[in-house]
């Protein structure tokens, strides 16, 4: 007597699918449902009782002659769908249901069920997939999450130290380096601001912060003016220039 081959479809998320979606499937044969998962490989559960899914509908795919034929086909598929071969995109439960349906009935499951995974396999989309979604064939752990875990950054250094201002700094390297960087930048900015404020409007330095005192700067300017007016071979007596207010030429 022929036995019905039934495809049970489950929603993995709350969704209203149009042409594709996130689905789980299993093949039901004579009161037992077979499916595929990472780590477990091919497994058996009660009809319409797959874990981590909400039952959506059942689709009759065809018939098989006996349970012996169904089990023989299942045993042929087990090596191909072992636990480490699972991949959310490239080899998932719907791929198993497709292969089992072809082996039992000679027909595939409806295309909309696994369309989202097939889109992920297409070029160039597959080039953009993160590594944990390329798992399968023993390359990575079986059931990788949809989103990769955020990696914890290793601190550059740990311990206690002192900033340039003398304040104590304790913590990991990232925060400590940022604090030291801000302190150093503030110090450098302060030095340059003092240097800029010490310059007179004509470019000379005042008595508080320049390279030359203000009186010497005025004397040098007066001596340079006297040298230009007296000719190329004249020399300037700076002391005389200071006493006379800018005119000593020898």
Protein Blocks (a to p, Z undefined) as FASTA:
>chain_A
ZZddddddddfbdcddfkbccddddddeehiacdddehjlpadddehiaghiacfbdcdf
bdcfblklmmmmmmmmmmmmgfklpcfklocfklmmmmmmmmmnopacdfklmmmmmmmm
pccklmmpcfklmggehlacfbdcfbdcddddddfbgcddddfkopaceddfklmmmmmm
mmmmmmmmmmmmmmmmmpcfkopacfklpmbdfklmmmmmmmmmmmmmnojkbccdfklm
mmnooaacZZ
